[in-house]
Amino acid sequence: MASTPASARVIRRVGWGQQLSRWDFKVAPYLYVSPFFILFAIFGVFPLFFNIVVALHDWHRRAGMGDFVGIDNFTWVLQQPLFWRSLENTFSIFLWGGVPQLVLALLIAVVLDQNLRARTFWRMSVLVPFVVMPVATAMIFGQVFGQFGLLVPNLQDMGLLTGLNSPFFQDRLLSHIAIGSMVVFRWTGYNALIFLAAMQAVPRELYEAATVDGASRFRQFFSVTIPGIRPTMIFVILTMTIGGLQIFDEARMFDGSGTGGGQGGADNQWTTIVLYLFNLGFGDWQDRLGQAAAVGWIFAFIIAIVSLINFLFTRSISSSKATVGRASRAQHKAVVARLRTEAASSQGNALGVGVVAPAEIDTKKRGDR
């Protein structure tokens, strides 16, 4: 009987189906994620670099690309008083809309965290303002704060705001408060649900320990709840800051048919940076795309500074966060040991047997050693 040589090798042919399967296994993941990167390159990376080219040239919407001007567009923007006025308006509106929004979101989250009836209904209802279009919100609030709206006549009947016909459109501070109220109305419920999710992740044993120690609800909120949701608060403050600095819809539509004509007021009382950029490049002021692109880059630099400040703030409290975490775990163990001791004591008293606390047992063992 003939034997097959040991050196002979069996050559297997790989079929087309197996080759296709291997190719699919290696290439398919990249194909799945490629649409995102393609769209990001078209609508994100390309406009970013193209904006640099526009900012460095004398570019007009009708005439197109002009001469290379370098940093002249940036210098021109920084010399405009309206740019600095818009910057002041932006931060003022952000403060009037951001601080009340944060406080109200925390309070609403605390209320929603209680044992309420129809909890799902209340949690969904706070999202209703968020799903309303910003343009619709701005138009509604514009009518409320108008001369013949719901608020101004009643305030004037009470003897308030009697010096102006349309105080919320003519006074700079009042216009900032009105636009800030739109931001509060739209984003408070959204942030409240984020805080609620963070509050529900805080261990309930910590509240039990605080209750045993005699802490009030007010004390529990500042000693247990706030440290427990601190990372979430940092996230909300960061996103709220970036979004608040980019406010556009509310300022644009606040007085779209009034004296401001959608330009930020007759005297630019509520012109924000983004609205100033829009009016500079695409509005009725001037056809200055180069200067508008320069405003965009300056604004991006401002956002980068704010983000850096938030990053440094986050890193500075990381050590305190770790300390709170260790204290929370130790407190949790203490609560469990205390509850076990109390349960054992009650059972021992019922049976007439004395029970020694775990701490005493540990002390006796150390003394024996």
Backbone hydrogen bonds, N-H to C=O, Kabsch-Sander energy under -0.5 kcal/mol:
donor,donor_aa,acceptor,acceptor_aa,energy
8,A,5,P,-0.9
11,I,9,R,-0.7
12,R,10,V,-0.7
14,V,12,R,-0.5
15,G,13,R,-0.6
19,Q,15,G,-2.2
20,L,16,W,-2.4
21,S,17,G,-2.0
22,R,18,Q,-2.5
23,W,19,Q,-2.5
24,D,20,L,-2.5
25,F,21,S,-2.2
26,K,22,R,-1.8
27,V,23,W,-2.5
28,A,24,D,-2.0
30,Y,27,V,-0.7
31,L,27,V,-1.8
32,Y,28,A,-2.1
33,V,29,P,-1.4
34,S,30,Y,-1.1
37,F,33,V,-1.4
38,I,34,S,-2.7
39,L,35,P,-2.5
40,F,36,F,-2.7
41,A,37,F,-2.2
42,I,38,I,-2.0
43,F,39,L,-3.0
44,G,40,F,-1.7
45,V,40,F,-2.1
46,F,41,A,-2.3
48,L,44,G,-1.2
49,F,45,V,-2.2
50,F,46,F,-2.7
51,N,47,P,-2.1
52,I,48,L,-1.0
53,V,49,F,-1.5
54,V,50,F,-2.3
55,A,51,N,-2.4
56,L,52,I,-1.2
57,H,54,V,-1.4
58,D,67,D,-2.7
59,W,57,H,-1.7
60,H,64,G,-2.2
64,G,60,H,-1.9
69,V,56,L,-2.1
70,G,56,L,-1.4
72,D,69,V,-1.5
75,T,71,I,-2.4
76,W,72,D,-2.6
77,V,73,N,-2.1
78,L,74,F,-2.3
79,Q,75,T,-1.0
80,Q,77,V,-1.6
83,F,80,Q,-0.7
84,W,80,Q,-1.2
85,R,81,P,-2.2
86,S,82,L,-2.4
87,L,83,F,-2.1
88,E,84,W,-2.2
89,N,85,R,-2.4
90,T,86,S,-2.3
91,F,87,L,-2.1
92,S,88,E,-2.3
93,I,89,N,-2.7
94,F,90,T,-2.1
95,L,91,F,-2.1
96,W,92,S,-2.3
97,G,93,I,-1.7
98,G,94,F,-3.1
99,V,95,L,-1.5
101,Q,97,G,-0.6
102,L,98,G,-2.3
103,V,99,V,-2.1
104,L,100,P,-2.7
105,A,101,Q,-2.2
106,L,102,L,-1.9
107,L,103,V,-2.2
108,I,104,L,-2.8
109,A,105,A,-2.2
110,V,106,L,-2.1
111,V,107,L,-2.0
112,L,108,I,-2.7
113,D,109,A,-1.3
114,Q,111,V,-1.4
116,L,114,Q,-1.8
119,R,116,L,-0.6
122,W,118,A,-1.9
123,R,119,R,-2.4
124,M,120,T,-2.1
125,S,121,F,-2.2
126,V,122,W,-1.3
127,L,124,M,-1.2
128,V,125,S,-1.4
131,V,127,L,-1.4
131,V,128,V,-0.5
132,V,128,V,-0.7
137,T,133,M,-2.4
138,A,134,P,-2.6
139,M,135,V,-2.3
140,I,136,A,-2.4
141,F,137,T,-2.6
142,G,138,A,-2.1
143,Q,139,M,-1.6
144,V,140,I,-2.0
145,F,141,F,-2.5
146,G,143,Q,-0.6
149,G,146,G,-1.2
151,L,144,V,-1.9
152,V,144,V,-0.6
152,V,146,G,-0.5
155,L,151,L,-2.2
156,Q,152,V,-2.6
157,D,153,P,-2.0
158,M,154,N,-1.0
159,G,156,Q,-1.3
160,L,155,L,-2.7
169,F,166,S,-1.5
170,Q,166,S,-1.8
171,D,167,P,-2.4
175,S,171,D,-1.7
176,H,172,R,-1.7
177,I,173,L,-2.1
178,A,174,L,-2.3
179,I,175,S,-2.4
180,G,176,H,-2.6
181,S,177,I,-1.9
182,M,178,A,-1.1
183,V,179,I,-1.6
184,V,180,G,-2.3
185,F,181,S,-2.5
186,R,182,M,-2.0
187,W,183,V,-2.3
188,T,184,V,-1.6
191,N,187,W,-2.1
192,A,188,T,-2.1
193,L,189,G,-1.8
194,I,190,Y,-1.3
195,F,191,N,-2.4
196,L,192,A,-2.3
197,A,193,L,-2.2
198,A,194,I,-1.7
199,M,195,F,-2.5
200,Q,196,L,-2.1
201,A,197,A,-0.6
201,A,198,A,-0.6
202,V,199,M,-1.1
206,L,203,P,-1.1
207,Y,203,P,-0.6
208,E,204,R,-1.9
209,A,205,E,-2.5
210,A,206,L,-2.3
211,T,207,Y,-2.3
212,V,208,E,-2.4
213,D,209,A,-2.0
214,G,211,T,-1.2
215,A,210,A,-3.0
220,Q,216,S,-2.5
221,F,217,R,-2.0
222,F,218,F,-1.5
223,S,219,R,-2.1
224,V,220,Q,-2.2
225,T,220,Q,-2.0
226,I,221,F,-2.5
228,G,224,V,-1.6
229,I,225,T,-1.9
230,R,227,P,-0.8
233,M,229,I,-2.4
234,I,230,R,-2.1
235,F,231,P,-2.0
236,V,232,T,-2.6
237,I,233,M,-2.6
238,L,234,I,-2.3
239,T,235,F,-2.6
240,M,236,V,-2.6
241,T,237,I,-2.1
242,I,238,L,-2.2
243,G,239,T,-2.6
244,G,240,M,-2.4
245,L,241,T,-1.8
246,Q,242,I,-0.7
246,Q,243,G,-0.6
247,I,244,G,-1.1
252,R,248,F,-2.7
253,M,249,D,-2.5
254,F,250,E,-0.8
256,G,253,M,-0.8
258,G,255,D,-0.9
261,G,255,D,-0.6
262,G,255,D,-1.3
263,Q,260,G,-1.7
268,N,265,G,-1.3
270,W,264,G,-2.1
271,T,264,G,-0.5
271,T,268,N,-0.5
272,T,270,W,-0.5
276,Y,272,T,-2.6
277,L,273,I,-2.5
278,F,274,V,-2.4
279,N,275,L,-2.6
280,L,276,Y,-2.0
281,G,277,L,-1.9
282,F,278,F,-3.2
283,G,278,F,-1.1
285,W,279,N,-0.8
286,Q,279,N,-0.7
288,R,280,L,-1.7
288,R,286,Q,-1.4
289,L,59,W,-0.9
290,G,59,W,-1.7
292,A,288,R,-1.9
293,A,289,L,-2.5
294,A,290,G,-1.7
295,V,291,Q,-2.1
296,G,292,A,-2.0
297,W,293,A,-1.8
298,I,294,A,-2.3
299,F,295,V,-2.6
300,A,296,G,-2.1
301,F,297,W,-2.0
302,I,298,I,-2.0
303,I,299,F,-2.3
304,A,300,A,-2.2
305,I,301,F,-2.0
306,V,302,I,-2.2
307,S,303,I,-2.6
308,L,304,A,-2.3
309,I,305,I,-2.3
310,N,306,V,-2.2
311,F,307,S,-2.3
312,L,308,L,-2.6
313,F,309,I,-2.3
314,T,310,N,-2.5
315,R,311,F,-2.5
316,S,312,L,-2.0
317,I,313,F,-1.3
318,S,315,R,-0.7
321,K,317,I,-2.1
322,A,318,S,-2.2
323,T,319,S,-2.1
324,V,320,S,-2.4
325,G,321,K,-2.2
326,R,322,A,-2.4
327,A,323,T,-2.5
328,S,324,V,-2.4
329,R,325,G,-2.2
330,A,326,R,-2.4
331,Q,327,A,-2.5
332,H,328,S,-2.4
333,K,329,R,-2.3
334,A,330,A,-2.2
335,V,331,Q,-2.3
336,V,332,H,-2.2
337,A,333,K,-2.6
338,R,334,A,-2.3
339,L,335,V,-2.7
340,R,336,V,-2.4
341,T,337,A,-2.3
342,E,338,R,-2.5
343,A,339,L,-2.4
344,A,340,R,-2.7
345,S,341,T,-2.5
346,S,342,E,-2.2
347,Q,343,A,-2.0
348,G,344,A,-2.7
349,N,345,S,-2.6
350,A,346,S,-1.6
351,L,347,Q,-1.6
352,G,348,G,-1.1
353,V,348,G,-3.0
361,I,357,A,-2.0
362,D,358,P,-2.3
363,T,359,A,-1.8
364,K,360,E,-2.4
365,K,361,I,-2.3
366,R,362,D,-1.9
367,G,363,T,-1.9
368,D,364,K,-2.3
369,R,365,K,-1.8
